[in-house]
Amino acid sequence: MLEVRKLALDGVLEIVPKRFGDDRGFFSETYNASSLSQAGLDLVFIQDNHSLSAAKGVVRGLHYQLPPKAQDKLVRVIRGSIIDVAVDIRKGSPTFGKWVALELSAQKWNQILVPKGFAHGFMTLEENTEVIYKVTDYYSPEHDRSIRFDDPQIGIEWPIASDQIQLSEKDRAAPSLANAETFIF
């Protein structure tokens, strides 16, 4: 009971679960392994992550893990909204360095699947935005990497000016794509 839409980069998908509502509220199955399998996505998620960003303009990313600890991510927003971005970092891929963005929100009730081989990040569009995402491998500090959110080689068009954003020190110190360890495609 979900709709799957292909986005501009191969493997990156928008997933929209059905919502059933009445005067009491709504019910939605936000994750169902069988439904995803029927859509051709046989992924085993082993960890859930939850973040709260208090301010509008918080950027988290671009993050990824190298093999053998690479992660597929299924991302959704339960409060607020974000611009979610996936960047192809598979060396040799015809779309290496290209990016795709999708607005995710609690109102739209949509999700994005970011596969292994893509860096992932998002920018909050509202205060007190909460993001939940499932991953297919555990967090591994030894394999954890990041790329600058504002790398001109990638050229992501963020909706809020860079002088109005909030970044962690880790993300502020992230290398450019040209200097990052990436995937072999």
Beta strands, then each sheet from edge to edge (+ up, - down):
strand 1: 2-6
strand 2: 13-17
strand 3: 19-22
strand 4: 25-28
strand 5: 47-53
strand 6: 59-65
strand 7: 73-79
strand 8: 81-88
strand 9: 90-91
strand 10: 99-105
strand 11: 111-114
strand 12: 118-124
strand 13: 129-135
strand 14: 144-146
strand 15: 183-184
sheet 1: 1+ 2- 11+ 7- 13+ 5-
sheet 2: 3+ 4-
sheet 3: 10+ 8- 12+ 6- 14+
sheet 4: 9+ 15+
end
